[in-house]
């Protein structure tokens, strides 16, 4: 069974609080993919240059000064869209993507009590007043470990809000097309 969704998870106001339904929490900073200068390429090599003062890239000066140790360089990256060809739409998409990668991402590995239930993609409020700095945040469940034999091993990993990109691989599009063709043929045969 293959299930595709536009959005994963719910925001039902659930919270995890240290000492109640949270047994432990570990903060992990991930900064291996920082980008402060982003080259943007569209379908058929479309460019943003015509709507971006002749430049095929965008930059974030403040993020570069915060996170780059060499102010004479940029933390560069490239993104490519297989579907966007319009320069303004490509620029808007690039700006959204740069906001995802222009800062370190923080994940929290949380060991939860057996009674805590959350699904992948759910938005959770996390509170740990004993952590330094104090942890009060809202994040999404990006990974789950559930043990039926030992529920004390249950764990969730929470990450920043980020766009979940629905990417349909070519083989799935091919299967969908074959299925649609088959259904169409059955309808035509039923009419005869």
MORAQUI-V753060 format. One record per residue. SS is DSSP state (alpha for helix, beta for strand, coil for the rest). PHI is phi in radians with two decimals (999 if undefined). BURIAL is b if it has 16 or more other ideal C-beta (glycine too) atoms within 10 Angstrom, else e. Layout:
BEGIN
((SS:PHI:BURIAL) (SS:PHI:BURIAL))
END
This chain:
BEGIN
((coil:999:e) (coil:-2.00:e) (coil:-2.11:e) (coil:-1.93:e) (coil:-2.40:e) (coil:-1.30:e) (coil:-2.45:e) (coil:-1.98:e) (coil:1.64:b) (coil:-2.23:e) (coil:-2.10:e) (coil:-1.87:e) (coil:1.35:e) (coil:-1.18:b) (beta:-2.42:e) (beta:-2.07:b) (beta:-2.19:e) (beta:-1.06:b) (coil:1.63:e) (coil:-1.94:e) (coil:-1.96:b) (beta:-2.07:b) (beta:-1.58:b) (beta:-2.73:e) (beta:-2.55:b) (beta:-2.30:e) (beta:-1.55:e) (beta:-2.26:e) (beta:-1.66:e) (beta:-1.97:e) (coil:-2.24:e) (coil:-1.32:e) (coil:-2.03:e) (coil:-1.20:b) (coil:-2.36:b) (coil:-2.09:b) (beta:-2.35:b) (beta:-2.07:b) (beta:-1.47:b) (beta:-2.14:b) (beta:-2.18:b) (coil:-1.79:b) (alpha:-1.04:e) (alpha:0.99:e) (alpha:1.04:e) (coil:-1.04:b) (coil:-2.23:b) (coil:-1.66:b) (alpha:-0.95:e) (alpha:-1.19:e) (alpha:-2.03:e) (coil:-2.37:b) (coil:0.93:e) (coil:1.41:e) (coil:-1.71:e) (coil:-1.70:b) (beta:-2.52:b) (beta:-2.20:b) (beta:-2.29:b) (coil:-2.20:b) (alpha:-1.10:e) (alpha:-1.17:e) (alpha:-1.14:b) (alpha:-1.12:b) (alpha:-1.23:e) (alpha:-1.33:e) (alpha:-1.98:b) (coil:-1.72:e) (coil:-1.29:e) (coil:-1.94:e) (coil:-1.19:e) (coil:-1.54:e) (coil:-2.25:e) (coil:-2.14:b) (coil:-1.59:b) (beta:-1.68:e) (beta:-2.67:b) (beta:-2.34:e) (beta:-2.17:b) (beta:-2.32:e) (coil:-1.84:b) (coil:-1.48:e) (coil:-2.12:e) (coil:-1.55:b) (coil:-2.08:e) (coil:-1.26:e) (alpha:-0.96:b) (alpha:-1.16:e) (alpha:-1.13:b) (alpha:-1.13:b) (alpha:-1.11:b) (alpha:-1.03:e) (alpha:-1.10:b) (alpha:-1.07:b) (alpha:-1.10:e) (alpha:-1.09:e) (alpha:-1.16:b) (alpha:-1.07:b) (alpha:-1.11:e) (alpha:-1.38:e) (alpha:-2.00:b) (coil:-1.58:b) (coil:-2.63:b) (coil:-1.10:e) (beta:-1.72:b) (beta:-2.04:b) (beta:-1.99:b) (beta:-2.18:b) (beta:-1.59:e) (beta:-2.06:b) (beta:-1.56:b) (beta:-1.93:b) (coil:-1.27:e) (coil:-1.09:e) (coil:-1.49:e) (coil:-1.39:b) (coil:-2.15:e) (coil:-2.58:b) (coil:-1.88:e) (coil:-0.99:e) (coil:1.62:e) (coil:-1.09:b) (beta:-1.60:b) (beta:-2.23:b) (beta:-1.54:e) (beta:-2.08:b) (beta:-2.29:b) (beta:-2.48:b) (coil:-1.33:e) (coil:-1.55:e) (coil:-1.35:e) (coil:-2.13:e) (coil:-1.24:e) (coil:-0.98:e) (beta:-1.73:b) (beta:-2.44:e) (beta:-2.56:e) (beta:-2.16:e) (beta:-2.53:b) (beta:-1.87:b) (beta:-1.27:b) (beta:-1.90:b) (beta:-2.76:e) (beta:-2.34:e) (beta:-2.16:e) (coil:-2.17:e) (coil:-1.98:e) (coil:-1.25:e) (coil:-1.41:e) (coil:-2.49:e) (alpha:-1.03:e) (alpha:-1.20:e) (alpha:-1.61:e) (coil:-1.09:b) (beta:-2.62:b) (beta:-2.19:b) (beta:-1.96:b) (beta:-1.86:b) (beta:-2.27:b) (coil:-1.08:b) (coil:-1.08:e) (coil:-2.64:e) (coil:-1.33:e) (coil:-1.55:e) (coil:-1.47:e) (coil:-1.56:e) (coil:-2.00:e) (coil:-1.66:e) (coil:-1.09:e) (alpha:-0.99:e) (alpha:-1.16:e) (alpha:-1.28:e) (alpha:-1.04:e) (alpha:-1.10:e) (alpha:-1.08:e) (alpha:-1.05:e) (alpha:-1.11:e) (alpha:-1.09:e) (alpha:-1.11:e) (alpha:-1.07:e) (alpha:-1.09:e) (alpha:-1.14:e) (alpha:-1.11:e) (alpha:-1.05:e) (alpha:-1.12:e) (alpha:-1.09:e) (alpha:-1.09:e) (alpha:-1.11:e) (alpha:-1.16:e) (alpha:-1.19:e) (alpha:-1.25:e) (coil:-1.32:e))
END
